[in-house]
Amino acid sequence: MKFMLVKTYSPAANCDIPLPEWAPEDIAAHIDFQRALGEQLAAAGELVDAQGLAAPDQAMIVSSDGRSAPVVTDGPFPETKEFLAGYWIVDVDSAERAVEIAAQASEAPGPGGVPIGEYIEVRQVMSAPEPA
């Protein structure tokens, strides 16, 4: 079963200090934690993909009606307090295992090494129906 674990950048349960305001050693510890989690999941054969995403000020919103040139706009706006920060796609035996991984990811360290309690959304990756 494949699941996407979605990491949203927002005030977390135990930390409302924006990452850019953390001490450099706290940022390094956070990134080291993320790398170690990825290595652990890869070693267990559960990691399909994991990526951090660029900040919202580098995002584009694209829409198209299929007839004219696509419309590309900047977004989201800088005052956005929540945005998609990254994801993991895992291939595991059960939803319970996906939740275990999400809980582990939520424990990422923040300022002073305190687990920040990030909110991690867990969503099963759906497969297309078999042709009739």
N, CA, C and O atoms as a printed pandas DataFrame, in Angstrom:
     atom_number atom_name residue_name chain_id  residue_number  x_coord  y_coord  z_coord
0              1         N          MET        A               1    0.842   -1.173    0.000
1              2        CA          MET        A               1    0.000    0.000    0.000
2              3         C          MET        A               1    0.889    1.238    0.000
3              4         O          MET        A               1    1.810    1.358    0.808
4              5         N          LYS        A               2    0.605    2.134   -0.897
5              6        CA          LYS        A               2    1.376    3.366   -0.946
6              7         C          LYS        A               2    0.604    4.486   -0.258
7              8         O          LYS        A               2   -0.615    4.610   -0.383
8              9         N          PHE        A               3    1.369    5.294    0.475
9             10        CA          PHE        A               3    0.808    6.447    1.156
10            11         C          PHE        A               3    1.692    7.649    0.900
11            12         O          PHE        A               3    2.911    7.526    0.781
12            13         N          MET        A               4    1.063    8.822    0.816
13            14        CA          MET        A               4    1.802   10.072    0.770
14            15         C          MET        A               4    1.666   10.709    2.142
15            16         O          MET        A               4    0.558   10.891    2.647
16            17         N          LEU        A               5    2.793   11.046    2.737
17            18        CA          LEU        A               5    2.831   11.752    4.004
18            19         C          LEU        A               5    3.184   13.194    3.681
19            20         O          LEU        A               5    4.290   13.480    3.222
20            21         N          VAL        A               6    2.260   14.088    3.917
21            22        CA          VAL        A               6    2.391   15.473    3.490
22            23         C          VAL        A               6    2.794   16.344    4.673
23            24         O          VAL        A               6    2.121   16.382    5.703
24            25         N          LYS        A               7    3.897   17.030    4.496
25            26        CA          LYS        A               7    4.434   17.933    5.528
26            27         C          LYS        A               7    4.021   19.352    5.164
27            28         O          LYS        A               7    4.413   19.885    4.126
28            29         N          THR        A               8    3.223   19.951    6.039
29            30        CA          THR        A               8    2.766   21.309    5.816
30            31         C          THR        A               8    3.554   22.250    6.712
31            32         O          THR        A               8    3.686   22.005    7.912
32            33         N          TYR        A               9    4.073   23.314    6.144
33            34        CA          TYR        A               9    4.785   24.313    6.926
34            35         C          TYR        A               9    3.744   25.221    7.550
35            36         O          TYR        A               9    3.066   25.979    6.855
36            37         N          SER        A              10    3.623   25.139    8.844
37            38        CA          SER        A              10    2.679   25.963    9.600
38            39         C          SER        A              10    3.129   25.926   11.050
39            40         O          SER        A              10    4.007   25.142   11.411
40            41         N          PRO        A              11    2.541   26.758   11.872
41            42        CA          PRO        A              11    2.867   26.621   13.294
42            43         C          PRO        A              11    2.541   25.192   13.732
43            44         O          PRO        A              11    1.438   24.704   13.486
44            45         N          ALA        A              12    3.484   24.529   14.372
45            46        CA          ALA        A              12    3.303   23.149   14.794
46            47         C          ALA        A              12    2.810   23.106   16.231
47            48         O          ALA        A              12    2.761   24.123   16.923
48            49         N          ALA        A              13    2.448   21.914   16.658
49            50        CA          ALA        A              13    1.887   21.748   17.992
50            51         C          ALA        A              13    2.800   22.298   19.077
51            52         O          ALA        A              13    2.320   22.894   20.041
52            53         N          ASN        A              14    4.103   22.109   18.939
53            54        CA          ASN        A              14    5.046   22.516   19.986
54            55         C          ASN        A              14    5.984   23.640   19.573
55            56         O          ASN        A              14    6.927   23.953   20.299
56            57         N          CYS        A              15    5.739   24.253   18.418
57            58        CA          CYS        A              15    6.667   25.287   17.947
58            59         C          CYS        A              15    5.948   26.244   17.004
59            60         O          CYS        A              15    5.417   25.827   15.975
60            61         N          ASP        A              16    5.932   27.507   17.350
61            62        CA          ASP        A              16    5.341   28.502   16.450
62            63         C          ASP        A              16    6.387   29.498   15.942
63            64         O          ASP        A              16    6.047   30.568   15.438
64            65         N          ILE        A              17    7.665   29.128   16.082
65            66        CA          ILE        A              17    8.758   29.969   15.586
66            67         C          ILE        A              17    9.056   29.561   14.142
67            68         O          ILE        A              17    9.366   28.396   13.895
68            69         N          PRO        A              18    8.972   30.483   13.186
69            70        CA          PRO        A              18    9.276   30.133   11.791
70            71         C          PRO        A              18   10.705   29.618   11.636
71            72         O          PRO        A              18   11.630   30.148   12.253
72            73         N          LEU        A              19   10.884   28.592   10.819
73            74        CA          LEU        A              19   12.185   27.962   10.614
74            75         C          LEU        A              19   13.296   28.962   10.312
75            76         O          LEU        A              19   14.393   28.807   10.848
76            77         N          PRO        A              20   13.067   29.990    9.472
77            78        CA          PRO        A              20   14.162   30.937    9.205
78            79         C          PRO        A              20   14.664   31.673   10.447
79            80         O          PRO        A              20   15.748   32.255   10.427
80            81         N          GLU        A              21   13.883   31.650   11.524
81            82        CA          GLU        A              21   14.288   32.332   12.757
82            83         C          GLU        A              21   14.996   31.393   13.735
83            84         O          GLU        A              21   15.418   31.831   14.804
84            85         N          TRP        A              22   15.133   30.118   13.392
85            86        CA          TRP        A              22   15.829   29.162   14.265
86            87         C          TRP        A              22   17.331   29.420   14.221
87            88         O          TRP        A              22   17.852   29.982   13.258
88            89         N          ALA        A              23   18.010   29.002   15.272
89            90        CA          ALA        A              23   19.476   29.060   15.292
90            91         C          ALA        A              23   20.011   28.097   14.230
91            92         O          ALA        A              23   19.397   27.061   13.972
92            93         N          PRO        A              24   21.142   28.428   13.616
93            94        CA          PRO        A              24   21.697   27.555   12.567
94            95         C          PRO        A              24   21.871   26.108   13.007
95            96         O          PRO        A              24   21.637   25.194   12.216
96            97         N          GLU        A              25   22.278   25.881   14.253
97            98        CA          GLU        A              25   22.468   24.500   14.712
98            99         C          GLU        A              25   21.132   23.763   14.843
99           100         O          GLU        A              25   21.085   22.543   14.684
100          101         N          ASP        A              26   20.056   24.481   15.129
101          102        CA          ASP        A              26   18.735   23.848   15.198
102          103         C          ASP        A              26   18.238   23.482   13.801
103          104         O          ASP        A              26   17.633   22.428   13.609
104          105         N          ILE        A              27   18.494   24.354   12.830
105          106        CA          ILE        A              27   18.128   24.044   11.441
106          107         C          ILE        A              27   18.912   22.819   10.978
107          108         O          ILE        A              27   18.346   21.919   10.357
108          109         N          ALA        A              28   20.204   22.779   11.274
109          110        CA          ALA        A              28   21.037   21.638   10.873
110          111         C          ALA        A              28   20.533   20.349   11.510
111          112         O          ALA        A              28   20.483   19.315   10.844
112          113         N          ALA        A              29   20.159   20.391   12.787
113          114        CA          ALA        A              29   19.652   19.194   13.471
114          115         C          ALA        A              29   18.344   18.727   12.839
115          116         O          ALA        A              29   18.112   17.526   12.697
116          117         N          HIS        A              30   17.494   19.673   12.462
117          118        CA          HIS        A              30   16.220   19.345   11.820
118          119         C          HIS        A              30   16.461   18.655   10.471
119          120         O          HIS        A              30   15.843   17.635   10.168
120          121         N          ILE        A              31   17.352   19.216    9.681
121          122        CA          ILE        A              31   17.663   18.634    8.370
122          123         C          ILE        A              31   18.330   17.278    8.533
123          124         O          ILE        A              31   18.020   16.350    7.786
124          125         N          ASP        A              32   19.230   17.143    9.482
125          126        CA          ASP        A              32   19.862   15.842    9.753
126          127         C          ASP        A              32   18.813   14.789   10.123
127          128         O          ASP        A              32   18.899   13.640    9.688
128          129         N          PHE        A              33   17.831   15.185   10.922
129          130        CA          PHE        A              33   16.743   14.276   11.291
130          131         C          PHE        A              33   15.990   13.804   10.049
131          132         O          PHE        A              33   15.703   12.616    9.897
132          133         N          GLN        A              34   15.674   14.755    9.159
133          134        CA          GLN        A              34   14.933   14.408    7.940
134          135         C          GLN        A              34   15.748   13.437    7.075
135          136         O          GLN        A              34   15.207   12.470    6.539
136          137         N          ARG        A              35   17.031   13.701    6.948
137          138        CA          ARG        A              35   17.894   12.805    6.154
138          139         C          ARG        A              35   17.965   11.416    6.773
139          140         O          ARG        A              35   17.878   10.412    6.066
140          141         N          ALA        A              36   18.122   11.358    8.089
141          142        CA          ALA        A              36   18.206   10.064    8.776
142          143         C          ALA        A              36   16.903    9.280    8.632
143          144         O          ALA        A              36   16.930    8.062    8.451
144          145         N          LEU        A              37   15.770    9.966    8.709
145          146        CA          LEU        A              37   14.488    9.292    8.517
146          147         C          LEU        A              37   14.407    8.713    7.106
147          148         O          LEU        A              37   13.980    7.573    6.926
148          149         N          GLY        A              38   14.809    9.484    6.119
149          150        CA          GLY        A              38   14.808    8.993    4.746
150          151         C          GLY        A              38   15.716    7.779    4.572
151          152         O          GLY        A              38   15.351    6.817    3.897
152          153         N          GLU        A              39   16.890    7.826    5.177
153          154        CA          GLU        A              39   17.820    6.689    5.084
154          155         C          GLU        A              39   17.242    5.451    5.769
155          156         O          GLU        A              39   17.377    4.339    5.261
156          157         N          GLN        A              40   16.604    5.642    6.913
157          158        CA          GLN        A              40   15.988    4.526    7.635
158          159         C          GLN        A              40   14.879    3.883    6.793
159          160         O          GLN        A              40   14.814    2.659    6.680
160          161         N          LEU        A              41   14.011    4.710    6.205
161          162        CA          LEU        A              41   12.919    4.186    5.380
162          163         C          LEU        A              41   13.450    3.499    4.124
163          164         O          LEU        A              41   12.908    2.480    3.698
164          165         N          ALA        A              42   14.508    4.052    3.531
165          166        CA          ALA        A              42   15.120    3.431    2.350
166          167         C          ALA        A              42   15.716    2.075    2.708
167          168         O          ALA        A              42   15.554    1.109    1.962
168          169         N          ALA        A              43   16.399    2.000    3.834
169          170        CA          ALA        A              43   17.015    0.739    4.260
170          171         C          ALA        A              43   15.959   -0.333    4.524
171          172         O          ALA        A              43   16.214   -1.520    4.323
172          173         N          ALA        A              44   14.769    0.087    4.978
173          174        CA          ALA        A              44   13.677   -0.851    5.247
174          175         C          ALA        A              44   12.907   -1.206    3.975
175          176         O          ALA        A              44   12.005   -2.043    4.009
176          177         N          GLY        A              45   13.264   -0.566    2.846
177          178        CA          GLY        A              45   12.564   -0.820    1.592
178          179         C          GLY        A              45   11.189   -0.179    1.530
179          180         O          GLY        A              45   10.354   -0.579    0.718
180          181         N          GLU        A              46   10.942    0.821    2.388
181          182        CA          GLU        A              46    9.623    1.453    2.447
182          183         C          GLU        A              46    9.562    2.798    1.724
183          184         O          GLU        A              46    8.470    3.291    1.445
184          185         N          LEU        A              47   10.693    3.391    1.422
185          186        CA          LEU        A              47   10.709    4.725    0.829
186          187         C          LEU        A              47   10.590    4.639   -0.684
187          188         O          LEU        A              47   11.389    3.974   -1.343
188          189         N          VAL        A              48    9.592    5.312   -1.227
189          190        CA          VAL        A              48    9.446    5.443   -2.678
190          191         C          VAL        A              48   10.088    6.756   -3.123
191          192         O          VAL        A              48   10.846    6.788   -4.092
192          193         N          ASP        A              49    9.778    7.838   -2.406
193          194        CA          ASP        A              49   10.335    9.146   -2.730
194          195         C          ASP        A              49   10.113   10.074   -1.545
195          196         O          ASP        A              49    9.168    9.895   -0.778
196          197         N          ALA        A              50   10.967   11.044   -1.401
197          198        CA          ALA        A              50   10.818   12.091   -0.391
198          199         C          ALA        A              50   11.500   13.340   -0.923
199          200         O          ALA        A              50   12.618   13.284   -1.435
200          201         N          GLN        A              51   10.816   14.461   -0.797
201          202        CA          GLN        A              51   11.368   15.711   -1.299
202          203         C          GLN        A              51   10.907   16.866   -0.440
203          204         O          GLN        A              51    9.771   16.889    0.032
204          205         N          GLY        A              52   11.788   17.819   -0.242
205          206        CA          GLY        A              52   11.404   19.106    0.307
206          207         C          GLY        A              52   11.065   20.012   -0.869
207          208         O          GLY        A              52   11.577   19.813   -1.971
208          209         N          LEU        A              53   10.223   20.986   -0.651
209          210        CA          LEU        A              53    9.794   21.861   -1.730
210          211         C          LEU        A              53   10.264   23.291   -1.494
211          212         O          LEU        A              53   10.456   23.723   -0.358
212          213         N          ALA        A              54   10.444   24.012   -2.598
213          214        CA          ALA        A              54   10.855   25.412   -2.530
214          215         C          ALA        A              54    9.773   26.235   -1.826
215          216         O          ALA        A              54    8.614   25.828   -1.746
216          217         N          ALA        A              55   10.172   27.376   -1.328
217          218        CA          ALA        A              55    9.256   28.274   -0.616
218          219         C          ALA        A              55    8.151   28.774   -1.551
219          220         O          ALA        A              55    8.325   28.792   -2.770
220          221         N          PRO        A              56    7.009   29.182   -0.975
221          222        CA          PRO        A              56    5.877   29.636   -1.783
222          223         C          PRO        A              56    6.190   30.817   -2.695
223          224         O          PRO        A              56    5.544   30.976   -3.731
224          225         N          ASP        A              57    7.167   31.649   -2.336
225          226        CA          ASP        A              57    7.471   32.789   -3.199
226          227         C          ASP        A              57    8.074   32.348   -4.529
227          228         O          ASP        A              57    8.248   33.167   -5.431
228          229         N          GLN        A              58    8.394   31.062   -4.658
229          230        CA          GLN        A              58    8.891   30.525   -5.919
230          231         C          GLN        A              58    7.834   29.700   -6.653
231          232         O          GLN        A              58    8.106   29.126   -7.707
232          233         N          ALA        A              59    6.627   29.646   -6.086
233          234        CA          ALA        A              59    5.556   28.832   -6.665
234          235         C          ALA        A              59    4.877   29.556   -7.825
235          236         O          ALA        A              59    4.905   30.783   -7.918
236          237         N          MET        A              60    4.277   28.776   -8.692
237          238        CA          MET        A              60    3.451   29.295   -9.780
238          239         C          MET        A              60    2.126   28.541   -9.752
239          240         O          MET        A              60    2.080   27.353   -9.433
240          241         N          ILE        A              61    1.065   29.239  -10.086
241          242        CA          ILE        A              61   -0.251   28.634  -10.231
242          243         C          ILE        A              61   -0.555   28.628  -11.726
243          244         O          ILE        A              61   -0.475   29.663  -12.388
244          245         N          VAL        A              62   -0.905   27.451  -12.251
245          246        CA          VAL        A              62   -1.151   27.300  -13.685
246          247         C          VAL        A              62   -2.577   26.817  -13.892
247          248         O          VAL        A              62   -3.032   25.899  -13.210
248          249         N          SER        A              63   -3.280   27.432  -14.830
249          250        CA          SER        A              63   -4.601   26.949  -15.228
250          251         C          SER        A              63   -4.702   27.020  -16.747
251          252         O          SER        A              63   -4.049   27.837  -17.396
252          253         N          SER        A              64   -5.534   26.146  -17.291
253          254        CA          SER        A              64   -5.678   26.106  -18.743
254          255         C          SER        A              64   -7.082   25.647  -19.104
255          256         O          SER        A              64   -7.662   24.784  -18.445
256          257         N          ASP        A              65   -7.612   26.240  -20.160
257          258        CA          ASP        A              65   -8.916   25.797  -20.662
258          259         C          ASP        A              65   -8.745   24.829  -21.836
259          260         O          ASP        A              65   -9.732   24.371  -22.411
260          261         N          GLY        A              66   -7.506   24.522  -22.189
261          262        CA          GLY        A              66   -7.229   23.588  -23.270
262          263         C          GLY        A              66   -7.301   24.207  -24.655
263          264         O          GLY        A              66   -6.998   23.533  -25.639
264          265         N          ARG        A              67   -7.689   25.453  -24.759
265          266        CA          ARG        A              67   -7.814   26.103  -26.057
266          267         C          ARG        A              67   -6.835   27.256  -26.233
267          268         O          ARG        A              67   -6.347   27.496  -27.337
268          269         N          SER        A              68   -6.551   27.961  -25.159
269          270        CA          SER        A              68   -5.650   29.105  -25.254
270          271         C          SER        A              68   -4.417   28.851  -24.392
271          272         O          SER        A              68   -4.312   27.836  -23.703
272          273         N          ALA        A              69   -3.500   29.795  -24.450
273          274        CA          ALA        A              69   -2.262   29.643  -23.680
274          275         C          ALA        A              69   -2.588   29.512  -22.196
275          276         O          ALA        A              69   -3.519   30.149  -21.703
276          277         N          PRO        A              70   -1.826   28.690  -21.489
277          278        CA          PRO        A              70   -2.064   28.568  -20.047
278          279         C          PRO        A              70   -1.859   29.899  -19.333
279          280         O          PRO        A              70   -1.052   30.728  -19.754
280          281         N          VAL        A              71   -2.591   30.088  -18.262
281          282        CA          VAL        A              71   -2.438   31.273  -17.426
282          283         C          VAL        A              71   -1.528   30.880  -16.268
283          284         O          VAL        A              71   -1.810   29.935  -15.532
284          285         N          VAL        A              72   -0.434   31.621  -16.119
285          286        CA          VAL        A              72    0.544   31.343  -15.064
286          287         C          VAL        A              72    0.616   32.578  -14.176
287          288         O          VAL        A              72    0.877   33.688  -14.641
288          289         N          THR        A              73    0.376   32.356  -12.871
289          290        CA          THR        A              73    0.440   33.467  -11.923
290          291         C          THR        A              73    1.340   33.086  -10.759
291          292         O          THR        A              73    1.571   31.908  -10.486
292          293         N          ASP        A              74    1.841   34.104  -10.084
293          294        CA          ASP        A              74    2.605   33.877   -8.856
294          295         C          ASP        A              74    1.648   33.449   -7.756
295          296         O          ASP        A              74    0.459   33.767   -7.783
296          297         N          GLY        A              75    2.173   32.747   -6.822
297          298        CA          GLY        A              75    1.337   32.373   -5.683
298          299         C          GLY        A              75    2.025   31.289   -4.913
299          300         O          GLY        A              75    3.022   30.744   -5.385
300          301         N          PRO        A              76    1.549   30.963   -3.780
301          302        CA          PRO        A              76    0.623   31.755   -2.973
302          303         C          PRO        A              76    1.287   33.037   -2.509
303          304         O          PRO        A              76    2.496   33.219   -2.655
304          305         N          PHE        A              77    0.498   33.899   -1.961
305          306        CA          PHE        A              77    1.015   35.193   -1.545
306          307         C          PHE        A              77    1.862   35.070   -0.283
307          308         O          PHE        A              77    1.653   34.154    0.513
308          309         N          PRO        A              78    2.814   35.978   -0.090
309          310        CA          PRO        A              78    3.736   35.885    1.045
310          311         C          PRO        A              78    3.066   35.824    2.417
311          312         O          PRO        A              78    3.649   35.288    3.360
312          313         N          GLU        A              79    1.848   36.366    2.544
313          314        CA          GLU        A              79    1.209   36.331    3.853
314          315         C          GLU        A              79    0.627   34.957    4.192
315          316         O          GLU        A              79    0.065   34.767    5.271
316          317         N          THR        A              80    0.763   34.005    3.275
317          318        CA          THR        A              80    0.310   32.649    3.553
318          319         C          THR        A              80    1.044   32.094    4.761
319          320         O          THR        A              80    2.272   32.154    4.830
320          321         N          LYS        A              81    0.292   31.553    5.717
321          322        CA          LYS        A              81    0.908   31.016    6.934
322          323         C          LYS        A              81    1.139   29.513    6.832
323          324         O          LYS        A              81    1.964   28.967    7.564
324          325         N          GLU        A              82    0.430   28.842    5.941
325          326        CA          GLU        A              82    0.595   27.405    5.765
326          327         C          GLU        A              82    0.868   27.128    4.287
327          328         O          GLU        A              82    0.264   27.731    3.399
328          329         N          PHE        A              83    1.789   26.202    4.052
329          330        CA          PHE        A              83    2.044   25.790    2.681
330          331         C          PHE        A              83    2.692   24.420    2.688
331          332         O          PHE        A              83    3.257   23.991    3.694
332          333         N          LEU        A              84    2.604   23.736    1.557
333          334        CA          LEU        A              84    3.203   22.426    1.412
334          335         C          LEU        A              84    4.714   22.572    1.429
335          336         O          LEU        A              84    5.290   23.267    0.592
336          337         N          ALA        A              85    5.358   21.905    2.398
337          338        CA          ALA        A              85    6.809   22.033    2.561
338          339         C          ALA        A              85    7.563   20.829    2.020
339          340         O          ALA        A              85    8.741   20.941    1.679
340          341         N          GLY        A              86    6.907   19.687    1.936
341          342        CA          GLY        A              86    7.578   18.491    1.449
342          343         C          GLY        A              86    6.688   17.276    1.626
343          344         O          GLY        A              86    5.564   17.372    2.119
344          345         N          TYR        A              87    7.213   16.135    1.216
345          346        CA          TYR        A              87    6.415   14.913    1.295
346          347         C          TYR        A              87    7.317   13.697    1.301
347          348         O          TYR        A              87    8.484   13.754    0.913
348          349         N          TRP        A              88    6.744   12.601    1.751
349          350        CA          TRP        A              88    7.331   11.278    1.611
350          351         C          TRP        A              88    6.279   10.423    0.929
351          352         O          TRP        A              88    5.093   10.551    1.231
352          353         N          ILE        A              89    6.680    9.570    0.034
353          354        CA          ILE        A              89    5.799    8.519   -0.460
354          355         C          ILE        A              89    6.407    7.218    0.032
355          356         O          ILE        A              89    7.567    6.911   -0.241
356          357         N          VAL        A              90    5.600    6.463    0.760
357          358        CA          VAL        A              90    6.075    5.209    1.329
358          359         C          VAL        A              90    5.218    4.064    0.806
359          360         O          VAL        A              90    4.039    4.239    0.499
360          361         N          ASP        A              91    5.822    2.911    0.712
361          362        CA          ASP        A              91    5.132    1.690    0.307
362          363         C          ASP        A              91    5.234    0.742    1.491
363          364         O          ASP        A              91    6.293    0.168    1.744
364          365         N          VAL        A              92    4.138    0.579    2.211
365          366        CA          VAL        A              92    4.129   -0.168    3.469
366          367         C          VAL        A              92    3.013   -1.211    3.459
367          368         O          VAL        A              92    2.160   -1.220    2.571
368          369         N          ASP        A              93    3.036   -2.085    4.459
369          370        CA          ASP        A              93    2.059   -3.168    4.535
370          371         C          ASP        A              93    0.693   -2.738    5.049
371          372         O          ASP        A              93   -0.298   -3.434    4.827
372          373         N          SER        A              94    0.628   -1.589    5.739
373          374        CA          SER        A              94   -0.652   -1.219    6.347
374          375         C          SER        A              94   -0.736    0.285    6.579
375          376         O          SER        A              94    0.271    0.993    6.580
376          377         N          ALA        A              95   -1.953    0.743    6.772
377          378        CA          ALA        A              95   -2.169    2.145    7.130
378          379         C          ALA        A              95   -1.546    2.433    8.486
379          380         O          ALA        A              95   -1.052    3.535    8.723
380          381         N          GLU        A              96   -1.567    1.449    9.376
381          382        CA          GLU        A              96   -0.976    1.632   10.695
382          383         C          GLU        A              96    0.509    1.950   10.596
383          384         O          GLU        A              96    1.019    2.790   11.338
384          385         N          ARG        A              97    1.209    1.276    9.673
385          386        CA          ARG        A              97    2.643    1.550    9.501
386          387         C          ARG        A              97    2.841    2.958    8.951
387          388         O          ARG        A              97    3.778    3.645    9.359
388          389         N          ALA        A              98    1.986    3.403    8.039
389          390        CA          ALA        A              98    2.095    4.773    7.514
390          391         C          ALA        A              98    1.917    5.782    8.642
391          392         O          ALA        A              98    2.609    6.799    8.681
392          393         N          VAL        A              99    0.997    5.507    9.554
393          394        CA          VAL        A              99    0.773    6.398   10.692
394          395         C          VAL        A              99    2.000    6.393   11.613
395          396         O          VAL        A              99    2.380    7.441   12.134
396          397         N          GLU        A             100    2.616    5.236   11.816
397          398        CA          GLU        A             100    3.842    5.172   12.630
398          399         C          GLU        A             100    4.931    6.056   12.037
399          400         O          GLU        A             100    5.609    6.786   12.759
400          401         N          ILE        A             101    5.093    5.986   10.727
401          402        CA          ILE        A             101    6.119    6.795   10.061
402          403         C          ILE        A             101    5.787    8.273   10.193
403          404         O          ILE        A             101    6.670    9.089   10.459
404          405         N          ALA        A             102    4.512    8.622   10.008
405          406        CA          ALA        A             102    4.092   10.023   10.143
406          407         C          ALA        A             102    4.364   10.528   11.555
407          408         O          ALA        A             102    4.808   11.661   11.738
408          409         N          ALA        A             103    4.100    9.687   12.552
409          410        CA          ALA        A             103    4.364   10.083   13.938
410          411         C          ALA        A             103    5.854   10.334   14.144
411          412         O          ALA        A             103    6.246   11.295   14.806
412          413         N          GLN        A             104    6.679    9.463   13.571
413          414        CA          GLN        A             104    8.126    9.644   13.683
414          415         C          GLN        A             104    8.543   10.953   13.005
415          416         O          GLN        A             104    9.352   11.703   13.550
416          417         N          ALA        A             105    7.998   11.224   11.829
417          418        CA          ALA        A             105    8.327   12.462   11.123
418          419         C          ALA        A             105    7.889   13.686   11.931
419          420         O          ALA        A             105    8.563   14.716   11.916
420          421         N          SER        A             106    6.761   13.572   12.634
421          422        CA          SER        A             106    6.235   14.670   13.435
422          423         C          SER        A             106    7.160   15.034   14.591
423          424         O          SER        A             106    7.111   16.149   15.109
424          425         N          GLU        A             107    8.003   14.086   14.990
425          426        CA          GLU        A             107    8.912   14.293   16.118
426          427         C          GLU        A             107   10.186   15.047   15.745
427          428         O          GLU        A             107   11.095   15.159   16.568
428          429         N          ALA        A             108   10.268   15.557   14.538
429          430        CA          ALA        A             108   11.470   16.275   14.101
430          431         C          ALA        A             108   11.827   17.360   15.124
431          432         O          ALA        A             108   10.944   18.028   15.662
432          433         N          PRO        A             109   13.127   17.527   15.387
433          434        CA          PRO        A             109   13.526   18.513   16.389
434          435         C          PRO        A             109   13.393   19.940   15.882
435          436         O          PRO        A             109   13.575   20.230   14.699
436          437         N          GLY        A             110   13.071   20.812   16.817
437          438        CA          GLY        A             110   13.005   22.243   16.548
438          439         C          GLY        A             110   14.003   22.968   17.428
439          440         O          GLY        A             110   15.028   22.401   17.807
440          441         N          PRO        A             111   13.712   24.216   17.755
441          442        CA          PRO        A             111   14.627   24.985   18.603
442          443         C          PRO        A             111   14.927   24.256   19.913
443          444         O          PRO        A             111   14.023   23.778   20.599
444          445         N          GLY        A             112   16.206   24.183   20.236
445          446        CA          GLY        A             112   16.641   23.520   21.451
446          447         C          GLY        A             112   16.512   22.013   21.419
447          448         O          GLY        A             112   16.658   21.355   22.450
448          449         N          GLY        A             113   16.236   21.448   20.235
449          450        CA          GLY        A             113   16.112   20.000   20.110
450          451         C          GLY        A             113   14.758   19.445   20.531
451          452         O          GLY        A             113   14.561   18.230   20.520
452          453         N          VAL        A             114   13.827   20.312   20.899
453          454        CA          VAL        A             114   12.499   19.869   21.336
454          455         C          VAL        A             114   11.698   19.413   20.116
455          456         O          VAL        A             114   11.625   20.144   19.128
456          457         N          PRO        A             115   11.091   18.210   20.162
457          458        CA          PRO        A             115   10.255   17.767   19.035
458          459         C          PRO        A             115    9.137   18.783   18.782
459          460         O          PRO        A             115    8.452   19.211   19.711
460          461         N          ILE        A             116    8.967   19.159   17.520
461          462        CA          ILE        A             116    8.030   20.243   17.219
462          463         C          ILE        A             116    6.590   19.784   17.031
463          464         O          ILE        A             116    5.686   20.619   17.018
464          465         N          GLY        A             117    6.349   18.503   16.886
465          466        CA          GLY        A             117    4.979   18.033   16.740
466          467         C          GLY        A             117    4.332   18.507   15.457
467          468         O          GLY        A             117    3.171   18.916   15.448
468          469         N          GLU        A             118    5.097   18.450   14.358
469          470        CA          GLU        A             118    4.551   18.875   13.066
470          471         C          GLU        A             118    3.308   18.075   12.717
471          472         O          GLU        A             118    3.179   16.910   13.091
472          473         N          TYR        A             119    2.400   18.712   11.999
473          474        CA          TYR        A             119    1.216   18.028   11.498
474          475         C          TYR        A             119    1.574   17.364   10.177
475          476         O          TYR        A             119    1.965   18.035    9.222
476          477         N          ILE        A             120    1.441   16.048   10.127
477          478        CA          ILE        A             120    1.742   15.275    8.923
478          479         C          ILE        A             120    0.440   14.636    8.443
479          480         O          ILE        A             120   -0.164   13.839    9.160
480          481         N          GLU        A             121    0.017   14.977    7.258
481          482        CA          GLU        A             121   -1.198   14.393    6.686
482          483         C          GLU        A             121   -0.837   13.062    6.028
483          484         O          GLU        A             121    0.148   12.977    5.295
484          485         N          VAL        A             122   -1.626   12.033    6.287
485          486        CA          VAL        A             122   -1.404   10.703    5.724
486          487         C          VAL        A             122   -2.537   10.412    4.754
487          488         O          VAL        A             122   -3.706   10.400    5.141
488          489         N          ARG        A             123   -2.186   10.174    3.479
489          490        CA          ARG        A             123   -3.199    9.887    2.466
490          491         C          ARG        A             123   -2.757    8.722    1.608
491          492         O          ARG        A             123   -1.634    8.700    1.105
492          493         N          GLN        A             124   -3.637    7.760    1.445
493          494        CA          GLN        A             124   -3.318    6.614    0.604
494          495         C          GLN        A             124   -3.275    7.048   -0.856
495          496         O          GLN        A             124   -4.109    7.833   -1.309
496          497         N          VAL        A             125   -2.304    6.533   -1.575
497          498        CA          VAL        A             125   -2.191    6.784   -3.005
498          499         C          VAL        A             125   -3.133    5.810   -3.696
499          500         O          VAL        A             125   -3.007    4.595   -3.542
500          501         N          MET        A             126   -4.055    6.336   -4.441
501          502        CA          MET        A             126   -5.052    5.506   -5.106
502          503         C          MET        A             126   -4.523    5.020   -6.451
503          504         O          MET        A             126   -3.789    5.732   -7.136
504          505         N          SER        A             127   -4.897    3.823   -6.811
505          506        CA          SER        A             127   -4.500    3.307   -8.124
506          507         C          SER        A             127   -5.689    3.430   -9.067
507          508         O          SER        A             127   -6.841    3.493   -8.637
508          509         N          ALA        A             128   -5.391    3.463  -10.342
509          510        CA          ALA        A             128   -6.457    3.555  -11.337
510          511         C          ALA        A             128   -7.190    2.225  -11.418
511          512         O          ALA        A             128   -6.589    1.168  -11.222
512          513         N          PRO        A             129   -8.475    2.272  -11.704
513          514        CA          PRO        A             129   -9.200    1.013  -11.839
514          515         C          PRO        A             129   -8.684    0.201  -13.039
515          516         O          PRO        A             129   -8.225    0.760  -14.035
516          517         N          GLU        A             130   -8.769   -1.094  -12.918
517          518        CA          GLU        A             130   -8.359   -1.970  -14.015
518          519         C          GLU        A             130   -9.319   -1.793  -15.181
519          520         O          GLU        A             130  -10.521   -1.628  -14.970
520          521         N          PRO        A             131   -8.798   -1.826  -16.431
521          522        CA          PRO        A             131   -9.699   -1.707  -17.589
522          523         C          PRO        A             131  -10.666   -2.875  -17.615
523          524         O          PRO        A             131  -10.329   -3.996  -17.233
524          525         N          ALA        A             132  -11.865   -2.592  -18.069
525          526        CA          ALA        A             132  -12.914   -3.638  -18.124
526          527         C          ALA        A             132  -12.672   -4.611  -19.247
527          528         O          ALA        A             132  -13.452   -5.545  -19.434
